[in-house]
Amino acid sequence: MSSPTSIWSGQFRGASLGFFGLAFMVAYSTAAITTAMPQAARELNGLPLYGLAFGITMATSVVSMSLAALWIDRSGPQKPLIAGVSIYVVGMLLSAAAPTMELLVAARALTGLGSGLDAVALYVAIARVFPAHLRPKMFGALATAWLLPSIVGPALSGVVTDHFGWRWVFGTVPILALVAVALLLRGSRGTAMNLPVSVPEAGRSRRLWVKPLWAVVASASVLMISDAGARTHAWWPAQLGVAVALLALAVNVLLPKGTWRSARGLPSLILMRGLMGTAFTIADVYLPLFMIDQRHLPAWLAGLSLTVGGVTWAVGAWLAAGGKLQPRQSLRLGAGLMVLGMVISALVLLPGWPVWIAWLGWSAAGFGIGLAYPTQSVMVLAESEPHEQGTNASALQLSETLLTATALGVVGAVFAALLTAGEMGYVMAFGAACVLAAATLLVSRRAA
C-alpha cells in the first residue's frame, strides 16, 4: 500500500488540524496580547511593569524548554504537550482575572512556562505522528497558521479591547487552545506520540539536574538583560555585562557541543536558527519604529512591512514543504535572501530613498526565512535519535530565544544611548541585524 502524500489525508487529518490549531492559537495570542497589553497596563496602573510583562514569559519559557527536553526524551511528547497547554490556559485565565499588574505579570510567567513546554513538545510530536516525507509539509502548514493572525490579529483584538475590554482578549485564547488540543489527541490516537521511548544506557545521565539549573541561570540572565536594556538606573552597564557573561556560560551548557564554533551538522543548524531569528527580530522591531519616528508614517502603514514579510514567509515555507528544493538549497537560498532583504531594507535609512524600498526588502527577507525555518526543524529531527528529539528540539528553541533576548537587550541599551544622535540608533540596529544575517549565511554552509 502506498504511503499517504498529504497531511490532510484521512489518516492524518485530525492530527494536522490539531497541530495547525495550536500554532494558530499561539500566533493569535501573540498578536492579540501585544495589542491589548497597553490598555491592561493603563487600567491596572502598571506601566512601570509593562516591559516585564513581556520579558518574563521569555525568561520562564527558557526553564520549561530545558525541562521539556528531559521529560519528552523519556516519556514521549504527549504528556508534556497536554501539561503545557493546561498551564498556558490557566495562565491566560489568571491574566484575564488579574486585579493588579503584579498578578498579571505573575500570570504571564505561568503562561511562559506553558509555552516553553508546548514549543518543544509540538516539534517532537510532529516527528512521532508523521513519516519523514510529510514532516516538511506539516512545518509548512504551521508557517501558514501564523499568517492570518499576523494580518488580522492586531485589528481584531483592538476591536475587542475597545468594545469589551482587554480581559476578553486573554479570556478567548483558552477556547482556541482546548479545541486544538482535543483535535490533536483524537487525531493522534495509535501513533508513537503516545508511547515512551527506550533510552539506551549510553544516553542515560545521572546529572539530570545540571541543565535545568543552568536554565534557571539563563532565565535570570534574560530578565537582567531586559532590565538593564531599559537603562533606568546608573549601574545598568555593569548589570548588562554580568548578565551577558552568565548567559554565555549557561548557553555553553544548554546547547550542543560545537555550537559556538559552528561544527558541521546539528550544531550549525542550531546556531543558524539563533542567528537567523535574532537578525530578523531586531530588524522587525526597529523598522516600523523608524517609519513612524523618522518618516512620520501612521502606525498602520508603518506596520505594512510586517504584513508583507508574514505573507512571503508563508510562501517560502510552502515552497520548502513542496520538496522541489534540496534541504541544502533551502538553507543557503533562504539565508542569502534574508541578507539581501536586510540590505535592501536598510536603504530606507538613506535620505531621499522611498519607503517602499523597505517593503520590497522585507518581502525578500520574509521569503528567505520562510524557506529556511521549516527546513531547519525537519533536519534537526531527522538527525536526532528518538530519545534525543526532545533535547535537540529544545536546543533549537533555546538558541533562538536566548540569542534574541540578549541581542534585543544590548541593542536596546545602545539605541537608547543614541536617541539624541538622530538616525544613528537606527543605523546601529540595522547594522547589527545585517551582521547577524551575514553570519547566518556563513553558518548555513556548514549546516548541510
Backbone torsions as a table, in degrees:
resi	resn	phi	psi	omega
1	MET	NA	133.6	-176.7
2	SER	-71.6	151.7	179.5
3	SER	-76.6	145.7	177.1
4	PRO	-58.7	144.7	-179.6
5	THR	-109.5	2.2	-177.8
6	SER	-135.9	142.4	175.8
7	ILE	-73.9	-10.4	-179.7
8	TRP	-101.5	11.4	174.2
9	SER	-68.1	164.6	-175.7
10	GLY	-55.2	-35.5	-177.2
11	GLN	-66.6	-33.3	-172.8
12	PHE	-116.0	-1.2	-172.0
13	ARG	-59.1	-45.1	-178.2
14	GLY	-62.5	-46.3	179.2
15	ALA	-64.3	-40.2	179.8
16	SER	-61.6	-43.2	177.4
17	LEU	-61.7	-39.1	179.1
18	GLY	-65.8	-48.1	177.7
19	PHE	-60.7	-44.6	179.3
20	PHE	-60.8	-42.9	-179.3
21	GLY	-64.2	-40.7	178.4
22	LEU	-64.8	-42.4	177.5
23	ALA	-64.3	-41.1	177.9
24	PHE	-61.5	-42.1	179.5
25	MET	-60.6	-45.9	179.8
26	VAL	-64.1	-42.6	-179.7
27	ALA	-64.5	-44.5	179.8
28	TYR	-64.0	-44.8	-177.8
29	SER	-64.9	-36.2	178.3
30	THR	-62.3	-48.7	-179.4
31	ALA	-68.3	-42.3	-175.0
32	ALA	-69.0	-44.1	-176.6
33	ILE	-69.3	-35.8	176.1
34	THR	-59.5	-36.7	179.4
35	THR	-74.9	-38.2	-174.6
36	ALA	-83.3	-23.1	-172.4
37	MET	-61.0	-38.9	178.2
38	PRO	-57.0	-41.7	179.2
39	GLN	-66.6	-39.1	178.0
40	ALA	-62.3	-44.1	-179.7
41	ALA	-63.5	-40.4	179.2
42	ARG	-67.0	-44.1	-177.6
43	GLU	-65.7	-34.9	-178.2
44	LEU	-93.9	8.2	-178.9
45	ASN	53.6	45.1	-173.8
46	GLY	-123.5	29.1	-179.5
47	LEU	-57.3	-36.0	177.5
48	PRO	-61.1	-23.0	-179.6
49	LEU	-100.5	9.5	-175.5
50	TYR	-59.2	-49.9	-179.5
51	GLY	-63.2	-38.8	-179.1
52	LEU	-64.4	-32.4	-179.9
53	ALA	-62.0	-26.5	175.7
54	PHE	-91.0	-44.9	-175.6
55	GLY	-64.8	-31.6	-175.1
56	ILE	-71.0	-28.4	177.4
57	THR	-68.0	-37.5	176.9
58	MET	-66.7	-39.3	-177.9
59	ALA	-67.2	-46.4	-178.2
60	THR	-71.7	-28.6	178.1
61	SER	-65.4	-28.9	177.5
62	VAL	-60.7	-43.0	-179.9
63	VAL	-65.8	-47.2	-176.9
64	SER	-70.6	-28.1	174.0
65	MET	-62.1	-41.5	179.6
66	SER	-68.0	-42.4	177.9
67	LEU	-66.7	-36.0	179.5
68	ALA	-60.3	-39.2	-179.2
69	ALA	-58.5	-45.0	179.9
70	LEU	-66.7	-43.4	-177.1
71	TRP	-65.7	-48.0	-176.0
72	ILE	-65.6	-41.0	-177.0
73	ASP	-67.1	-12.6	-179.3
74	ARG	-114.3	-24.9	-176.9
75	SER	-124.2	-2.4	-174.7
76	GLY	87.9	170.4	-171.1
77	PRO	-86.3	-12.3	-171.3
78	GLN	-65.6	-49.6	-178.3
79	LYS	-63.7	-46.6	176.3
80	PRO	-60.0	-35.7	179.9
81	LEU	-65.9	-45.9	178.8
82	ILE	-63.3	-42.6	178.9
83	ALA	-62.8	-41.7	-179.8
84	GLY	-62.9	-45.4	178.8
85	VAL	-63.7	-40.7	-179.8
86	SER	-62.3	-46.6	179.1
87	ILE	-64.1	-40.6	179.1
88	TYR	-61.3	-45.0	180.0
89	VAL	-63.0	-45.5	178.7
90	VAL	-61.1	-41.8	178.3
91	GLY	-61.5	-40.7	179.1
92	MET	-66.1	-43.0	179.6
93	LEU	-65.4	-40.4	176.7
94	LEU	-66.2	-35.6	176.2
95	SER	-62.9	-42.6	-179.3
96	ALA	-64.0	-30.0	-176.9
97	ALA	-98.4	-0.6	-172.8
98	ALA	-60.1	124.0	179.1
99	PRO	-85.3	-15.8	-179.9
100	THR	-135.8	161.6	179.9
101	MET	-68.1	-32.5	179.4
102	GLU	-62.6	-42.1	178.8
103	LEU	-72.2	-30.3	175.1
104	LEU	-64.9	-41.5	177.8
105	VAL	-63.3	-42.2	178.2
106	ALA	-62.0	-40.1	177.9
107	ALA	-66.1	-36.1	177.2
108	ARG	-65.5	-33.9	176.0
109	ALA	-62.8	-40.8	177.9
110	LEU	-64.5	-40.9	177.6
111	THR	-59.8	-40.1	178.3
112	GLY	-62.8	-39.4	176.7
113	LEU	-60.3	-43.8	179.3
114	GLY	-66.0	-42.5	-178.0
115	SER	-67.4	-32.3	177.3
116	GLY	-65.6	-42.7	175.8
117	LEU	-61.9	-45.9	-177.9
118	ASP	-63.3	-41.6	-175.0
119	ALA	-58.9	-40.2	-179.7
120	VAL	-79.9	-45.7	-176.9
121	ALA	-62.8	-35.1	-179.1
122	LEU	-61.9	-43.2	179.7
123	TYR	-62.3	-47.4	-177.1
124	VAL	-69.2	-36.0	178.4
125	ALA	-61.0	-38.9	177.3
126	ILE	-61.2	-40.4	179.0
127	ALA	-65.8	-32.2	-177.5
128	ARG	-82.3	-29.5	-175.7
129	VAL	-86.8	-41.6	-172.4
130	PHE	-103.7	142.6	171.1
131	PRO	-67.0	163.1	-172.0
132	ALA	-57.0	-37.1	-175.0
133	HIS	-73.0	-13.1	179.0
134	LEU	-102.0	-12.5	-177.9
135	ARG	-60.8	-42.2	177.9
136	PRO	-58.8	-36.2	179.9
137	LYS	-66.7	-37.6	180.0
138	MET	-69.4	-42.0	177.5
139	PHE	-66.0	-33.6	174.4
140	GLY	-64.5	-39.1	177.7
141	ALA	-65.3	-35.3	177.7
142	LEU	-62.7	-38.3	177.6
143	ALA	-64.0	-39.0	177.6
144	THR	-65.0	-34.1	179.6
145	ALA	-63.2	-23.5	178.2
146	TRP	-82.7	-17.2	-170.7
147	LEU	-68.3	-56.9	-175.2
148	LEU	-60.9	-46.2	178.0
149	PRO	-60.5	-34.8	-179.7
150	SER	-67.8	-24.6	-179.6
151	ILE	-88.5	-49.9	-173.6
152	VAL	-102.3	-14.3	-176.2
153	GLY	-56.9	-52.1	-179.4
154	PRO	-59.9	-42.9	-179.3
155	ALA	-65.9	-44.4	-178.8
156	LEU	-63.7	-46.6	-180.0
157	SER	-67.4	-29.9	176.1
158	GLY	-64.5	-41.0	177.5
159	VAL	-64.5	-45.0	179.8
160	VAL	-62.3	-43.7	-179.6
161	THR	-62.5	-44.0	-177.2
162	ASP	-68.0	-36.7	-172.4
163	HIS	-99.4	-27.7	-176.8
164	PHE	-121.3	-21.0	-179.2
165	GLY	111.2	154.9	-175.4
166	TRP	-66.5	-26.2	-177.8
167	ARG	-63.4	-31.3	179.0
168	TRP	-67.6	-28.6	177.6
169	VAL	-65.1	-46.6	178.3
170	PHE	-67.3	-36.7	-174.5
171	GLY	-73.7	-21.5	-178.8
172	THR	-85.4	-22.3	-178.7
173	VAL	-60.2	-43.0	180.0
174	PRO	-57.5	-30.1	178.8
175	ILE	-62.2	-46.6	177.9
176	LEU	-60.8	-41.3	-177.3
177	ALA	-64.6	-45.5	-177.2
178	LEU	-67.0	-39.9	177.7
179	VAL	-63.7	-43.8	-178.0
180	ALA	-64.6	-44.5	-177.3
181	VAL	-70.5	-31.0	176.0
182	ALA	-65.2	-43.5	177.0
183	LEU	-62.4	-41.1	-177.5
184	LEU	-66.3	-44.8	-178.5
185	LEU	-65.4	-38.8	178.3
186	ARG	-68.4	-41.6	-176.8
187	GLY	-75.5	-16.8	-177.0
188	SER	-105.2	11.5	177.5
189	ARG	-59.8	136.7	177.5
190	GLY	82.7	2.3	178.3
191	THR	-95.8	172.2	-179.8
192	ALA	-69.9	-8.0	177.0
193	MET	-60.6	-28.4	-176.1
194	ASN	-88.1	-4.9	-171.4
195	LEU	-106.2	138.4	173.0
196	PRO	-69.3	161.5	-177.5
197	VAL	-110.1	135.9	176.7
198	SER	-76.9	121.5	-178.9
199	VAL	-96.3	119.9	178.7
200	PRO	-63.0	155.8	-176.8
201	GLU	-56.0	-36.3	-179.0
202	ALA	-67.4	-21.4	-178.7
203	GLY	-92.5	-3.9	-179.8
204	ARG	-82.5	145.6	178.8
205	SER	-132.5	135.7	177.7
206	ARG	-85.3	-7.5	-178.1
207	ARG	-109.3	55.3	-177.1
208	LEU	-66.0	-22.1	-175.7
209	TRP	-78.6	-13.0	-172.0
210	VAL	-64.1	-52.4	-176.9
211	LYS	-65.7	-44.7	175.7
212	PRO	-58.9	-35.8	177.9
213	LEU	-64.8	-44.3	177.6
214	TRP	-69.8	-26.3	174.9
215	ALA	-66.1	-36.3	175.4
216	VAL	-64.0	-41.7	176.9
217	VAL	-61.3	-44.2	178.9
218	ALA	-62.8	-40.3	179.4
219	SER	-62.2	-45.9	177.8
220	ALA	-63.5	-36.5	178.9
221	SER	-64.9	-39.5	178.2
222	VAL	-60.5	-43.5	178.7
223	LEU	-65.8	-39.4	178.3
224	MET	-64.3	-40.4	178.7
225	ILE	-64.8	-42.8	179.0
226	SER	-62.4	-41.7	179.5
227	ASP	-68.2	-42.5	179.9
228	ALA	-66.1	-35.9	-179.7
229	GLY	-62.4	-23.6	177.8
230	ALA	-76.0	-16.5	176.6
231	ARG	53.9	46.3	-178.1
232	THR	-92.6	-2.7	179.0
233	HIS	-143.7	162.7	-171.2
234	ALA	-69.8	-24.6	-175.4
235	TRP	-94.4	17.1	-177.2
236	TRP	-59.5	-35.7	179.2
237	PRO	-61.9	-41.6	179.4
238	ALA	-66.2	-42.2	178.5
239	GLN	-61.5	-42.0	179.7
240	LEU	-63.4	-43.2	-180.0
241	GLY	-63.2	-44.7	179.4
242	VAL	-63.4	-43.2	-178.6
243	ALA	-63.8	-42.5	-179.9
244	VAL	-65.8	-39.2	179.1
245	ALA	-64.6	-44.7	178.0
246	LEU	-63.0	-40.3	-179.4
247	LEU	-66.1	-37.6	178.4
248	ALA	-61.8	-40.7	177.6
249	LEU	-65.2	-43.0	-178.0
250	ALA	-65.9	-44.0	-178.9
251	VAL	-62.0	-34.1	179.7
252	ASN	-62.4	-27.3	178.2
253	VAL	-89.0	-38.3	-172.2
254	LEU	-76.7	-28.2	-178.5
255	LEU	-100.3	156.7	-177.9
256	PRO	-60.2	152.7	176.8
257	LYS	-60.8	138.4	178.9
258	GLY	92.8	-1.6	-178.1
259	THR	-63.1	-47.4	-174.2
260	TRP	-71.0	-25.3	176.6
261	ARG	-97.0	11.0	175.5
262	SER	54.6	52.6	175.0
263	ALA	-62.5	148.7	-174.8
264	ARG	-63.1	146.9	176.0
265	GLY	90.2	-134.2	-173.0
266	LEU	-55.4	-46.7	179.5
267	PRO	-57.9	-39.7	179.4
268	SER	-70.5	-34.9	175.3
269	LEU	-60.2	-43.5	-178.7
270	ILE	-70.0	-40.4	176.7
271	LEU	-65.1	-39.7	-179.9
272	MET	-61.3	-41.2	178.7
273	ARG	-60.1	-44.0	-179.6
274	GLY	-64.4	-46.0	-179.2
275	LEU	-65.2	-44.7	-177.7
276	MET	-65.8	-47.7	-180.0
277	GLY	-62.7	-38.2	-179.6
278	THR	-69.0	-45.1	178.9
279	ALA	-59.5	-46.2	-178.0
280	PHE	-64.5	-41.8	-177.4
281	THR	-66.3	-42.3	179.5
282	ILE	-58.8	-49.3	179.5
283	ALA	-65.9	-36.1	-179.8
284	ASP	-64.1	-32.0	-179.7
285	VAL	-78.0	-43.3	-170.4
286	TYR	-92.4	-17.8	179.5
287	LEU	-66.4	-50.2	176.9
288	PRO	-61.8	-37.8	179.4
289	LEU	-62.2	-40.5	177.7
290	PHE	-63.5	-42.2	-179.3
291	MET	-61.0	-38.4	-180.0
292	ILE	-77.7	-45.5	-172.4
293	ASP	-76.1	-41.7	-173.7
294	GLN	-104.7	-32.9	-179.9
295	ARG	-100.7	-4.5	172.6
296	HIS	58.0	40.7	176.5
297	LEU	-86.3	152.5	172.0
298	PRO	-65.5	158.0	-173.6
299	ALA	-59.6	-40.4	-176.8
300	TRP	-65.8	-35.4	179.9
301	LEU	-77.3	-35.2	177.3
302	ALA	-64.0	-32.3	179.7
303	GLY	-82.3	1.2	-178.7
304	LEU	-61.6	-32.2	178.9
305	SER	-61.0	-36.2	179.8
306	LEU	-66.9	-39.3	178.2
307	THR	-66.0	-46.0	179.4
308	VAL	-60.0	-45.1	179.1
309	GLY	-63.4	-36.9	178.2
310	GLY	-65.0	-38.9	179.4
311	VAL	-66.5	-48.8	-178.2
312	THR	-69.7	-28.4	173.6
313	TRP	-59.0	-48.5	179.9
314	ALA	-62.7	-38.7	178.7
315	VAL	-64.7	-43.3	178.1
316	GLY	-62.5	-41.6	178.7
317	ALA	-64.8	-38.2	177.4
318	TRP	-63.0	-41.4	178.9
319	LEU	-66.1	-41.6	178.6
320	ALA	-63.3	-36.9	-179.1
321	ALA	-72.3	-21.1	-177.0
322	GLY	-71.0	-16.0	177.5
323	GLY	78.5	8.9	-179.7
324	LYS	-77.2	-20.6	177.8
325	LEU	-110.3	143.6	172.7
326	GLN	-71.6	152.1	-179.9
327	PRO	-52.4	-41.7	179.4
328	ARG	-60.8	-40.7	179.3
329	GLN	-65.9	-42.2	-179.8
330	SER	-62.7	-42.3	-179.7
331	LEU	-64.9	-50.1	-175.0
332	ARG	-71.8	-41.4	177.8
333	LEU	-65.8	-40.3	178.8
334	GLY	-62.4	-45.9	178.7
335	ALA	-64.3	-40.6	179.5
336	GLY	-64.0	-42.1	179.1
337	LEU	-67.2	-33.8	178.3
338	MET	-67.2	-42.4	176.8
339	VAL	-60.6	-47.3	179.7
340	LEU	-59.7	-44.4	-179.9
341	GLY	-63.7	-39.5	178.2
342	MET	-62.2	-45.9	-178.0
343	VAL	-64.5	-44.4	179.1
344	ILE	-62.9	-43.6	179.4
345	SER	-62.3	-36.3	-178.8
346	ALA	-66.9	-17.9	178.7
347	LEU	-63.5	-20.0	179.4
348	VAL	-66.0	-16.8	177.3
349	LEU	-71.6	-19.8	-177.9
350	LEU	-79.9	137.7	-179.9
351	PRO	-59.2	136.4	175.5
352	GLY	89.0	-12.6	179.9
353	TRP	-79.3	139.3	-176.4
354	PRO	-72.4	154.2	-177.5
355	VAL	-69.1	-24.4	-177.3
356	TRP	-67.5	-16.2	178.0
357	ILE	-64.0	-32.6	178.7
358	ALA	-69.1	-38.8	179.4
359	TRP	-67.8	-36.6	176.1
360	LEU	-62.3	-47.2	179.4
361	GLY	-63.3	-40.7	-176.2
362	TRP	-71.2	-26.2	174.4
363	SER	-65.8	-38.7	177.4
364	ALA	-68.3	-42.1	-180.0
365	ALA	-64.6	-42.1	178.1
366	GLY	-63.5	-40.8	177.9
367	PHE	-62.6	-40.9	-179.1
368	GLY	-65.2	-44.8	-178.7
369	ILE	-71.0	-28.4	174.7
370	GLY	-65.0	-36.7	175.9
371	LEU	-66.2	-42.0	-169.6
372	ALA	-84.3	-40.0	-172.0
373	TYR	-58.2	-57.5	-179.3
374	PRO	-63.7	-29.9	178.1
375	THR	-65.3	-42.3	177.1
376	GLN	-59.3	-45.3	-178.3
377	SER	-62.0	-45.5	-179.7
378	VAL	-62.9	-42.9	-177.4
379	MET	-68.1	-38.9	178.6
380	VAL	-62.5	-43.9	179.5
381	LEU	-67.5	-37.0	-179.7
382	ALA	-66.9	-32.1	-177.9
383	GLU	-89.5	5.0	-177.1
384	SER	-110.0	136.4	169.9
385	GLU	-68.3	155.7	-177.8
386	PRO	-52.1	-37.9	-178.8
387	HIS	-80.5	-0.3	178.2
388	GLU	-112.8	-2.9	-174.7
389	GLN	-63.9	-39.5	178.4
390	GLY	-64.3	-44.5	-179.8
391	THR	-61.7	-46.2	-176.0
392	ASN	-75.6	-35.6	174.6
393	ALA	-65.1	-37.0	176.5
394	SER	-63.9	-43.3	179.3
395	ALA	-61.9	-38.2	178.5
396	LEU	-61.5	-44.2	179.7
397	GLN	-70.3	-42.0	-178.6
398	LEU	-64.4	-38.6	179.8
399	SER	-56.1	-47.9	-178.9
400	GLU	-69.9	-45.1	-176.5
401	THR	-62.6	-47.3	-175.0
402	LEU	-72.9	-42.5	179.0
403	LEU	-66.1	-39.1	179.0
404	THR	-65.2	-44.7	179.5
405	ALA	-60.9	-43.2	179.8
406	THR	-64.1	-47.7	-177.3
407	ALA	-64.9	-41.5	179.6
408	LEU	-63.8	-37.6	178.2
409	GLY	-66.5	-46.2	-178.9
410	VAL	-68.0	-48.8	179.9
411	VAL	-62.2	-39.8	179.1
412	GLY	-62.6	-40.0	179.2
413	ALA	-66.0	-44.6	179.1
414	VAL	-66.9	-39.5	178.9
415	PHE	-60.1	-44.1	179.1
416	ALA	-63.1	-36.2	178.8
417	ALA	-68.9	-21.6	-177.5
418	LEU	-102.3	13.4	-176.5
419	LEU	-59.4	-31.6	-178.3
420	THR	-87.7	3.7	-176.0
421	ALA	-105.7	32.5	177.0
422	GLY	66.6	-125.4	-175.9
423	GLU	-90.2	5.1	-175.5
424	MET	-61.9	-34.6	178.3
425	GLY	-62.1	-40.4	178.6
426	TYR	-70.1	-37.1	176.4
427	VAL	-60.9	-43.0	178.6
428	MET	-62.8	-45.3	-177.4
429	ALA	-64.4	-46.5	179.2
430	PHE	-68.0	-32.9	176.6
431	GLY	-63.1	-44.3	178.3
432	ALA	-62.2	-42.2	179.4
433	ALA	-62.8	-41.6	-179.1
434	CYS	-68.0	-37.8	178.1
435	VAL	-64.2	-44.5	178.7
436	LEU	-65.3	-36.9	177.5
437	ALA	-64.8	-41.1	177.5
438	ALA	-63.1	-40.1	177.0
439	ALA	-63.3	-36.3	176.8
440	THR	-59.4	-43.0	-179.6
441	LEU	-62.7	-41.0	178.9
442	LEU	-65.4	-44.8	-178.4
443	VAL	-66.0	-32.5	-178.0
444	SER	-59.4	-25.6	-179.7
445	ARG	-75.1	-14.6	178.7
446	ARG	-107.3	-6.0	-177.1
447	ALA	-82.8	-23.8	-179.2
448	ALA	-151.6	NA	NA
